[in-house]
Amino acid sequence: MLKGVNKHVVEVVDMENEYFEKAILFLRPGRPGFDESTLRQRAGEYVRTLKYRPRRALSPWKAAGIILGAVLLGILALGAAGSLPL
């Protein structure tokens, strides 16, 4: 939700996508102005270039590897700092 924000927006409704109904693009302030039809055309072109790729959850093995690597790095860092006798 936007409150108290004065922004120029372009709403793209014809998405041609089975997952999304519409996109709302906020125009950057201070950019050269274009007429409305040019902005709508460029917004539509931009939205068509986007690809929907949902994030995949980490497998338990990959998560365990990341945690183990972080723990080992922490132990090595403490050893290098002289806090742990290695």
Secondary structure, DSSP 8 states (H G I E B T S, - for coil): ---S----EEEE-----SS-S-EEEE--TTS----HHHHHHHHHHHHHH----------HHHHHHHHHHHHHHHHHHHHHTTSS--
